[in-house]
Amino acid sequence: MVHMVLAPVLLVVFFVIAIAGIIVVAILAVIYNSPLAIFFPLPDTGYDNPRTVLSEYYRDFNSQIASLEEKGYVVTYQNSEDGVPVSNFNDTLMVYIVKYGTGQAAYVMDDEGKKHLKEVFDEMNYYDSSSSAAQIPAGASLGEVVTTGYCNCSLCCGKWAGGHTASGTVPKADHTLAVDAHSPKVPMGTKIVMNGKIYKVEDTGNFAQYGTDFDIYFDNHAAALAWGKRKVEAFLAEGNENTVEVVVSGTLVHNLAFEEYIALDNLTEEQVDWLKSMMSDEMQDSLLAGTGGQAVAGLAMTKIGCQYSQDKRYQEGYYDCSSLVQRLYKEVGIDLPATAAAQGEYCYKNAMIINKKDL
């Protein structure tokens, strides 16, 4: 008798659960076939996903910028805050999602998806480089000095070929100067203006016996030989006793925010509405609440290839341990102290310590 009474009740419960399950599955199916999929844990499909592919694009791009800096280009960014470039990782990702993120495109990156993502990346991340003559103030004239050229090959540097300079830096063309180690014309670290360029004394050699005052670094042996031995007028860079003309090389990096991309008029009205909604503070706060660690990890991947430097820790392309953590979290809206000790204290005071057994 009890079984006969319970059977209809259990049947109703079963159908309610089944219908609820179908609804949940249907909702998830809709979400994972829409741009909103990017806000949820991405399924393991065996393919790359947009975040990992976009990270690779940023790594390559940052390597190009670092290469320009090594060549002496002064790099500035279209969007920066307190001297630190503003990351547009999320902006680029969301523009791609609203343009192409239907079906599985939000979490599966096949060749077509990678092509579309690269197109969006190139529209939002690019740079312009130029060189121009400029009149700058300079210090006292050193008069005519004797210069020669050298490179990093074994013919020029012997057993020190391919190594760093005497000051520990990587030698750079149009930047590095060497003085005689025993009878230097000026002290190490002095900046010199000559031949339309600003150089810095970073290296030493043994050439005073040949009447050479400065040895100019070139990036290949042919260029060093072509320079030969020349007399040029040189000035101390610091000071204002003279005005000299120099060639200034600069690079402007365009790191477009999503609002600036909208201004390019490459989106439909519906896509613009979607993008504004997805980049709203409410939506981004929701995203960070669930995937903050994932967002930081994705940003960290874009910094692979950057250089370690405590002196330049707040310049783009340079980090030390604590500034990497601080700057990455700042990009996702979380302010942390500057030093590792202060970050540890912050975590302790705010009950953010993770027990070893929970790792």
Secondary structure by P-SEA (a helix, b strand, c coil): cccccaaaaaaaaaaaaaaaaaaaaaaaaaaaaccccccccccccccccaaaaaaaaaaaaaaaaaaaaaaccccccccccccbbbbaaaaaaaaaaaacccccccccccaaaaaaaaaaaaaccccccbbbbbbbbbcccccbbbbbcccccccccccccccccccccccccccbbbccccccccccccccccccbbbbcccccccccccccbbbbcccaaaaaaacbbbbbbbccccccbbbbbbbbbbbbbbccaaaaaaaccccaaaaaaaaaaacaaaaaaaaaccaaaaaaaaaaaaccbbbbcccccccccccaaaaaaaaaaaacccccccaaaaaaaaaaaccccccccc
